Amino acid sequence: MFPLHDPLHETLREELAGYDDLTAALLARRGVTTKEEAEVFLNPSYETHLHDPFLMIDMRRAAERFARAITSGEKIAVWSDYDCDGIPGAVLLHDFLKKAGANFENYIPHRHLEGYGMNVAGIEQLAKRGVTLVVTVDSGITDVEPIQRANELGMEVIVTDHHLPGEKLPDAFAILNPNARENETYPFKSLCGSGVAWKLVCATLSILRTLGPSTSLRATDLPVGWEKWLLDMVGLATIADMVPLVGENRLLATYGLVVMRKSPRIGLQKLCRAMRVEQRAITEDDVGFMIAPRVNAASRMGEARDAFTLFITTDESEVDLLVKKLEKLNRERKAQAGAITRAVHTRLKEREVRSIIALGDPEWRPALLGLVANTIADEYERPVFLWGREGNNSLKGSFRSGGFTQTMELLRTAENIFAQFGGHAAAGGFTVLDTEVFFLEDRLVEAYTRITADVEQIDPLLARADAAITPREATHDFLRKVEKLAPFGIENPKPVFLLRDLSLREISRFGKAQEHLKLKISVDEGSATIDAVTFFVKGSIARTAEKLSTGSRVNLLAHLERDMFARPALRSLGGVGGTPVRLRLLDIRAV
């Protein structure tokens, strides 16, 4: 192995002297520059590294009000978002309130009929059902009018959210949101919505446990440490919502995966079986690519409550039906997304493909456009913006960066064409003004041209690689070093390795439609090989692969990962010492 980057400064290398060169370099590139930070990053501790929930502004006020509503039997409503942050948050609050013997209900708005966030009609329904306290999950921070209506109807609202506020904060009883105020005292700002909701649970438990015999709750009802079992939902949401997997989120994701692997939820157990995911070995990839899409399919294609019910029910027959339903909805999601993808391809063949792709159709379902934009961005290797018409007639869409790192600057530069937008460099959403939709691509291309005018273009093979290795170094032991930095995600990406001047032993396609690509790479002059695979091959990889043949020499970028489908008897050198390893192909160039 040899590095692509400048060596670590002598002082920094000394600070991280307890780690090998690769680990030290990867830590430094993630902003971990002291041995204390390295210890927290590599060995997150539930007992010592979690922040006190009462550090958050309004937390004590919210927890005391929540506890009072629970112990007095007030009717509580949990109003959650319908995505894979809001649904897990709804589940964990449901489990907590059920455990505490509370009088409550869960309200999940319909994605297409009600849209995101709180709405006045829903609030009025809750008032008629006797609700006096509403607790939101992953929503509420911009819902000024619905919360005002709740106040008028005699209800109080506790907002738990993580999104940025609008021009003014709603007049809620309490607002728990690390991003809502400039004077926020909570030390970590990047919690997902379910993370904030879990913090409220922890604080409320602390209040309830101090009440003792003055309430009907017994100590055995809410034993110390019980809240850890809710971390399966916190971990699911933290990974699925693509918040930065650093700081406290890294701890929540790490312990969330631990709990998911042991979770007694029969819904999660049977969903894993249906997906052929081994529950006791669930990884962040399983969450991001297998579980979260099925949870999101519920609201995109049907009712979000199906995903919610899957995780709370103990009825095995109901679970079996819901798992089949989510699998069916996920297939429908793929089919409809595929139809939109084909329509985009058809339109692109009829016109010039510019530096930005921006297309839309009022018939396209906005909930599916992120999936389609991701496919098109990968294939054309440029930013893609796709829009459709939502149920409330607004023009909503999704964007994917296609590897362009200044997407948010692009949106800000062209912001006068958007009613609103949000996200991060890789992905996000937007609402385009009706009067500007026909000029969307022109305005984005103009903004892109201004931003990139003076940007020096760098070979992506070099720009994206963390280090260069040889096939002989791609072993199980090497992978174990890399996995010490897991779980991977936003701001803690999987390490990328450059392998130079490799000899192709075999090249083949696999899958029902031959849509996946596998390369067998010679490890040395002998017979040993290691596999490099990529799924749903498209874009530059597909174009390069068409020109390759046995004996071709290539440079490639890849992640190193466990090959869970290979038999240990396979010849891959990476099989020595444990599960065989393979390369997940990211880019390839003929030498």
C-alpha positions in Angstrom: 0.0 0.0 0.0 1.2 3.5 -0.7 -0.6 6.8 0.0 -2.0 9.3 -2.5 -2.2 12.1 0.0 0.5 14.1 1.7 1.9 12.4 4.8 0.4 13.4 8.1 2.1 16.3 9.9 4.7 15.0 12.4 2.7 16.4 15.3 -0.5 14.9 14.2 1.1 11.5 13.5 2.5 11.5 17.0 -0.9 12.4 18.4 -2.4 9.4 16.6 0.7 7.2 17.3 -1.5 4.4 18.8 -2.9 3.6 15.3 -1.5 2.2 12.1 -0.8 4.6 9.2 -4.0 3.9 7.3 -6.3 4.3 10.4 -4.5 7.4 11.4 -4.9 8.9 7.9 -8.6 8.0 7.7 -9.2 9.5 11.1 -7.4 12.7 10.3 -9.5 13.1 7.0 -12.6 12.8 9.1 -11.5 15.7 11.4 -10.3 13.4 14.2 -7.0 14.9 15.3 -6.4 14.0 18.9 -6.1 10.7 20.7 -9.1 11.6 22.8 -11.2 12.2 19.7 -9.9 9.0 18.2 -10.9 7.0 21.3 -14.5 8.4 21.1 -14.7 7.8 17.4 -13.5 4.2 17.4 -14.9 3.2 20.8 -18.2 5.1 21.4 -19.5 4.4 24.9 -23.1 4.6 25.8 -22.2 5.3 29.4 -19.7 8.2 28.8 -20.3 9.7 25.4 -24.0 10.4 25.3 -25.0 14.1 26.0 -27.4 14.9 28.8 -30.8 15.5 27.1 -31.5 18.3 29.6 -28.8 20.4 27.9 -31.3 21.0 25.1 -33.3 24.2 25.4 -36.9 23.6 26.5 -36.1 19.9 27.4 -37.0 20.1 31.1 -40.1 22.1 30.4 -41.1 19.5 27.7 -40.2 16.4 29.8 -42.1 17.7 32.9 -45.2 18.4 30.7 -45.0 15.0 29.0 -44.6 13.2 32.3 -47.6 15.1 33.8 -49.8 14.2 30.8 -48.7 10.5 31.1 -49.4 10.3 34.9 -52.7 12.2 34.8 -54.2 10.2 31.9 -54.5 13.2 29.5 -55.1 12.2 25.9 -51.8 12.5 24.0 -51.3 12.5 20.2 -48.0 11.7 18.6 -47.9 13.5 15.2 -45.0 12.1 13.1 -43.7 12.4 9.6 -44.3 9.5 7.2 -40.7 8.8 6.2 -38.0 6.5 7.6 -37.2 9.1 10.3 -40.7 9.9 11.3 -42.0 6.3 11.4 -39.3 5.0 13.6 -39.8 8.0 15.9 -43.5 7.3 16.0 -42.7 3.7 16.9 -40.4 4.5 19.8 -42.8 7.0 21.3 -45.6 4.5 20.9 -43.5 1.9 22.7 -42.6 4.3 25.5 -46.2 5.6 26.0 -47.6 2.0 26.0 -45.0 0.9 28.5 -45.9 3.9 30.7 -49.6 3.1 30.5 -50.4 6.5 28.8 -53.6 7.4 27.1 -52.4 8.2 23.6 -52.8 7.8 19.8 -50.4 8.0 16.8 -51.3 10.4 14.0 -49.4 9.9 10.7 -50.5 12.3 7.9 -51.1 10.9 4.4 -48.2 11.8 2.2 -50.3 12.5 -0.9 -53.5 13.8 0.6 -52.1 15.9 3.5 -48.5 16.4 2.7 -45.5 17.0 5.0 -45.9 18.4 8.5 -48.9 19.4 10.6 -52.1 20.7 9.1 -55.2 22.5 10.6 -57.7 19.8 9.5 -55.7 17.1 11.3 -55.4 19.2 14.4 -59.1 19.8 14.5 -59.7 16.1 14.3 -57.5 15.5 17.3 -59.3 18.1 19.3 -62.6 16.4 18.6 -61.1 13.2 20.0 -60.2 14.9 23.2 -56.4 15.3 22.7 -54.9 18.0 25.0 -51.2 17.4 24.2 -49.6 16.9 20.8 -46.0 15.7 20.5 -44.5 16.0 17.0 -41.7 13.8 15.5 -39.5 15.0 12.6 -41.9 17.9 11.9 -43.5 21.0 13.4 -40.7 23.6 13.4 -42.3 25.4 10.4 -45.9 24.7 11.2 -46.9 28.1 12.7 -50.6 28.1 11.6 -51.5 24.5 12.7 -49.9 25.0 16.1 -51.7 28.3 16.5 -54.9 26.5 15.8 -54.0 23.8 18.3 -53.6 26.6 20.9 -57.0 28.0 20.1 -58.5 24.6 20.6 -57.0 24.3 24.1 -54.2 21.9 23.1 -50.5 22.3 23.8 -47.8 21.2 21.4 -44.3 19.9 22.1 -42.3 20.1 18.9 -39.4 17.6 18.4 -37.7 18.2 15.1 -34.3 18.7 13.5 -35.1 20.8 10.4 -34.3 24.4 10.0 -37.0 26.9 11.1 -38.9 29.3 9.0 -38.9 33.1 9.5 -40.4 32.7 12.9 -40.8 29.9 15.4 -44.2 28.4 16.1 -45.9 29.3 19.4 -45.5 25.8 20.8 -45.4 24.9 24.5 -41.9 23.6 24.0 -39.5 23.3 21.0 -36.9 20.6 21.0 -34.7 21.2 18.0 -30.9 21.7 18.1 -31.1 23.7 14.9 -34.0 26.0 15.9 -32.1 28.8 17.8 -28.8 30.5 17.6 -28.4 30.3 21.4 -29.0 26.5 21.5 -27.1 24.9 24.4 -27.2 21.3 23.2 -23.6 20.4 22.1 -24.6 18.3 19.0 -26.6 19.8 16.2 -27.0 16.9 13.7 -29.5 14.6 15.4 -32.2 13.2 13.2 -35.9 13.6 14.2 -36.1 10.3 15.9 -32.9 11.1 17.8 -34.5 14.2 19.3 -37.7 12.2 20.1 -35.6 9.6 21.9 -33.9 12.3 23.9 -37.3 13.5 25.1 -38.1 9.9 26.1 -34.8 9.7 28.1 -35.5 13.0 29.9 -39.2 12.1 30.6 -38.1 8.8 32.1 -35.7 10.7 34.4 -38.7 12.8 35.5 -41.0 9.8 36.0 -38.5 7.9 38.0 -38.2 10.8 40.5 -41.9 10.8 41.1 -41.8 7.4 42.8 -44.9 6.2 44.7 -46.8 9.5 44.0 -47.9 8.0 40.7 -49.5 4.7 39.6 -46.2 3.8 37.9 -44.1 1.1 39.5 -40.3 1.0 39.3 -40.6 -2.3 37.4 -42.8 -0.7 34.7 -39.9 1.5 33.5 -36.6 -0.2 34.6 -33.4 1.7 34.3 -31.8 1.1 30.9 -35.1 0.0 29.3 -34.8 2.9 26.8 -31.9 1.2 25.2 -34.3 -1.2 23.5 -35.7 1.8 21.6 -32.3 2.4 19.9 -33.2 0.0 17.1 -35.6 2.6 15.8 -33.2 5.5 16.5 -30.4 3.7 14.7 -32.7 2.9 11.8 -33.7 6.5 11.4 -30.2 7.9 11.9 -28.9 5.8 9.1 -31.9 6.1 6.8 -32.2 9.9 7.1 -28.6 10.4 6.0 -27.7 12.7 8.8 -23.9 12.9 9.5 -22.6 9.7 11.1 -20.2 11.6 13.4 -20.4 12.7 17.0 -23.4 11.5 18.9 -25.0 10.1 15.7 -22.2 7.7 15.4 -22.9 6.3 18.8 -26.7 6.1 18.2 -26.1 4.3 14.9 -23.6 1.9 16.4 -25.8 0.9 19.3 -28.8 1.0 17.1 -27.3 -1.7 14.9 -26.4 -3.7 18.1 -30.1 -3.6 19.2 -31.4 -4.3 15.7 -29.4 -7.5 15.6 -31.0 -8.6 18.9 -34.4 -6.9 18.5 -37.4 -9.0 19.6 -39.7 -7.1 17.2 -41.3 -9.8 15.1 -41.9 -7.3 12.3 -38.2 -6.6 11.9 -37.4 -10.3 12.2 -39.8 -11.4 9.5 -38.9 -8.4 7.3 -35.3 -9.5 7.4 -36.2 -13.0 6.5 -38.2 -11.9 3.6 -35.3 -9.8 2.3 -32.8 -12.6 3.0 -30.9 -10.3 5.4 -29.3 -12.0 8.4 -30.7 -10.1 11.4 -27.8 -10.9 13.7 -25.4 -9.4 11.2 -27.4 -6.3 10.0 -25.1 -3.5 8.7 -25.7 0.1 7.8 -25.9 -1.0 4.1 -28.8 -3.4 5.0 -30.6 -0.5 6.6 -29.9 2.0 3.8 -30.5 -0.3 0.8 -33.0 -2.9 2.1 -35.0 -1.9 5.2 -35.4 1.9 4.6 -36.7 1.6 1.0 -39.5 -0.7 2.2 -40.4 1.6 5.1 -40.5 4.5 2.7 -42.5 2.5 0.1 -45.4 2.4 2.5 -46.0 6.2 2.3 -44.8 6.6 -1.3 -47.1 3.9 -2.7 -49.8 3.4 0.0 -50.2 4.1 3.7 -47.3 5.0 6.0 -49.2 3.4 8.9 -48.5 -0.1 7.4 -44.8 0.4 8.2 -45.6 1.8 11.6 -47.8 -1.2 12.4 -45.2 -3.7 11.2 -42.8 -2.5 14.0 -45.3 -2.3 16.8 -47.6 -5.3 16.4 -47.1 -8.6 18.1 -49.6 -10.4 15.9 -47.7 -12.8 13.7 -50.5 -13.2 11.2 -50.7 -9.4 10.8 -46.9 -9.2 10.5 -46.9 -11.8 7.7 -49.5 -9.8 5.8 -47.7 -6.5 6.3 -44.3 -7.9 5.2 -46.0 -9.2 2.0 -47.7 -5.9 1.5 -44.4 -3.9 1.9 -42.6 -6.2 -0.5 -45.4 -5.7 -3.0 -45.3 -1.9 -2.6 -41.6 -1.9 -3.0 -41.9 -3.9 -6.2 -44.5 -1.4 -7.4 -42.2 1.5 -6.4 -39.4 0.0 -8.5 -41.8 -0.5 -11.4 -43.1 3.0 -11.4 -39.7 4.5 -10.9 -38.5 2.4 -13.8 -41.3 3.8 -16.0 -40.3 7.3 -15.1 -36.6 6.5 -15.7 -37.5 5.2 -19.2 -39.4 8.4 -19.9 -36.4 10.5 -18.8 -34.1 8.5 -21.1 -36.5 8.9 -24.0 -36.6 12.7 -23.6 -32.8 12.9 -23.2 -32.3 11.1 -26.5 -34.4 13.7 -28.2 -32.3 16.7 -27.0 -28.9 18.0 -26.0 -27.7 16.7 -22.7 -26.3 19.8 -20.8 -24.2 20.3 -17.7 -27.4 20.1 -15.6 -30.3 17.8 -16.3 -33.6 19.3 -15.2 -36.9 17.6 -16.3 -40.4 17.2 -15.0 -43.9 16.1 -15.7 -47.1 16.9 -13.7 -47.9 13.1 -13.9 -44.7 12.1 -12.2 -45.1 11.2 -8.5 -42.6 13.4 -6.5 -42.1 10.7 -3.9 -40.4 8.5 -6.5 -38.2 11.1 -8.2 -35.2 10.9 -5.8 -34.8 7.2 -6.9 -35.0 8.2 -10.6 -32.7 11.2 -10.2 -30.1 9.0 -8.5 -30.1 6.5 -11.5 -29.9 9.3 -14.1 -27.1 11.2 -12.2 -25.0 8.0 -11.9 -25.5 7.3 -15.6 -24.8 10.8 -16.9 -22.4 11.8 -14.2 -23.9 15.3 -13.6 -26.5 16.9 -11.3 -30.1 15.9 -12.0 -33.2 17.7 -11.0 -36.6 16.1 -11.5 -40.0 17.4 -10.6 -43.7 16.3 -10.5 -46.9 17.6 -9.2 -47.8 16.9 -5.5 -51.4 16.3 -4.3 -51.7 19.9 -3.2 -50.7 21.0 -6.7 -47.2 22.3 -5.8 -44.4 21.4 -8.1 -42.0 19.3 -6.0 -38.9 17.4 -6.9 -35.6 15.8 -5.9 -32.0 16.3 -6.9 -28.9 14.2 -6.9 -25.4 15.6 -7.4 -23.9 13.1 -9.8 -20.6 13.6 -8.0 -20.8 17.4 -8.1 -19.7 18.6 -4.7 -21.2 22.2 -4.8 -24.9 21.3 -5.2 -26.1 23.5 -2.3 -24.2 26.5 -3.6 -25.8 25.8 -7.0 -29.3 25.9 -5.4 -28.4 29.1 -3.5 -27.1 30.7 -6.7 -30.4 29.9 -8.5 -32.6 30.3 -5.4 -35.1 32.8 -7.0 -36.6 29.9 -9.0 -37.4 27.8 -5.9 -40.2 28.3 -3.3 -38.0 26.2 -1.0 -35.2 23.7 -1.0 -33.1 21.6 1.3 -30.7 18.7 1.7 -27.0 18.3 1.4 -24.3 18.1 -1.3 -25.3 14.6 -2.5 -29.1 14.8 -2.4 -32.1 16.9 -1.5 -35.5 18.2 -2.4 -37.1 21.4 -3.8 -40.3 23.1 -4.6 -40.1 25.1 -7.9 -42.2 28.2 -8.5 -44.9 27.6 -11.1 -43.8 30.7 -13.0 -40.2 29.5 -13.2 -40.6 25.7 -13.9 -40.1 26.1 -17.7 -36.8 28.0 -17.1 -35.5 25.6 -14.5 -32.8 23.9 -16.5 -31.6 27.2 -18.1 -31.3 28.9 -14.7 -29.4 25.9 -13.2 -27.0 25.7 -16.1 -26.3 29.4 -15.8 -25.6 29.0 -12.1 -23.4 25.9 -12.7 -21.4 27.8 -15.3 -20.7 30.7 -12.9 -19.7 28.3 -10.0 -17.4 26.2 -12.1 -15.8 28.9 -14.2 -12.6 28.9 -12.2 -12.6 25.4 -10.7 -9.7 23.2 -11.6 -10.8 19.8 -12.8 -9.1 16.9 -11.0 -9.0 13.3 -12.1 -11.7 11.6 -10.0 -9.6 8.5 -9.6 -7.2 10.6 -7.6 -9.6 13.0 -6.0 -11.8 10.2 -4.5 -9.2 7.7 -3.3 -8.1 7.5 0.3 -5.1 5.2 -0.5 -3.6 3.0 -3.1 -3.4 -0.7 -2.4 -2.5 -3.9 -4.3 -4.8 -6.9 -4.7 -2.6 -8.9 -2.3 -3.3 -6.4 0.4 -7.1 -6.7 0.0 -7.4 -9.3 2.7 -9.8 -10.1 5.6 -7.3 -8.7 8.1 -7.0 -5.4 6.1 -10.8 -5.2 5.9 -11.1 -5.5 9.7 -8.9 -2.4 10.1 -11.3 -0.5 7.7 -14.4 -1.7 9.5 -13.2 -0.2 12.8 -14.5 3.1 11.3 -18.0 1.7 10.6 -20.8 2.5 10.6 -20.2 4.5 7.4 -22.4 7.3 6.0 -22.5 11.1 5.5 -19.3 12.7 6.7 -17.9 9.3 7.5 -17.8 7.7 4.0 -16.5 4.2 3.3 -12.8 4.4 2.5 -12.1 4.3 -1.2 -9.0 2.5 -2.6 -7.2 2.9 -5.9 -5.8 -0.3 -7.4 -3.4 0.4 -10.3 -2.4 -1.6 -13.4 -4.5 -4.8 -12.7 -4.8 -7.8 -15.0 -8.4 -8.9 -15.8 -8.7 -12.7 -15.5 -12.4 -12.8 -16.3 -15.3 -10.3 -17.1 -18.9 -11.3 -16.8 -22.5 -10.2 -16.2 -25.0 -11.6 -13.8 -28.5 -11.1 -12.6 -31.9 -11.8 -14.2 -31.3 -9.2 -16.9 -27.5 -9.4 -16.8 -27.6 -5.9 -15.2 -24.7 -6.5 -12.8 -20.9 -6.7 -13.6 -18.2 -8.9 -12.1 -14.5 -8.7 -12.8 -12.0 -11.3 -11.7 -8.7 -9.6 -10.9 -5.4 -11.5 -10.8 -3.8 -11.1 -7.3 -0.3 -12.0 -8.6 1.3 -14.1 -11.3 -0.3 -17.3 -9.7 -3.9 -18.5 -9.8 -5.3 -16.4 -7.0 -8.0 -13.9 -7.8 -10.3 -11.4 -6.1 -13.7 -10.3 -7.4 -14.7 -6.8 -8.2 -18.5 -6.3 -8.6 -20.9 -3.5 -9.3 -24.6 -3.7 -9.3 -26.9 -2.1 -12.0 -23.9 -1.1 -14.0 -24.3 2.1 -15.9 -22.5 5.3 -16.9 -18.8 5.4 -17.5 -18.3 2.0 -15.9 -20.7 0.4 -18.4 -19.1 2.2 -21.3 -15.6 1.2 -20.2 -16.6 -2.5 -19.5 -17.9 -2.8 -23.1 -14.3 -2.3 -24.3 -12.6 -4.7 -21.9 -11.7 -8.3 -22.5 -9.7 -11.0 -20.7 -6.1 -9.9 -20.3 -7.0 -6.1 -20.3 -5.1 -4.0 -17.8 -7.1 -1.5 -15.7 -7.0 1.0 -12.9 -10.0 0.9 -10.6 -11.5 2.6 -7.6 -13.3 0.4 -5.1 -14.6 -0.2 -1.5 -13.4 -3.3 0.2 -16.3 -5.4 1.7 -17.2 -8.9 2.9 -18.5 -11.2 0.2 -21.4 -12.8 2.1 -22.4 -14.9 -1.0 -19.0 -16.5 -1.6 -18.1 -19.9 -0.3 -14.9 -20.0 1.8 -13.5 -22.6 -0.6 -13.3 -20.0 -3.4 -9.9 -19.1 -4.5 -10.1 -15.5 -3.5 -7.0 -14.6 -1.5 -9.2 -12.5 0.7 -10.8 -15.6 2.1 -7.8 -16.3 4.3 -8.6 -15.6 7.9 -12.4 -15.3 7.7 -15.3 -14.4 5.3 -14.0 -13.9 1.8 -13.6 -10.2 0.7 -14.4 -8.5 -2.6 -14.1 -5.1 -4.2 -17.2 -3.0 -4.7 -16.3 -1.3 -8.0 -16.8 2.5 -8.1 -14.9 3.5 -11.2 -12.7 1.8 -13.8 -10.2 3.0 -16.5 -8.4 1.0 -19.1 -4.6 1.4 -18.9 
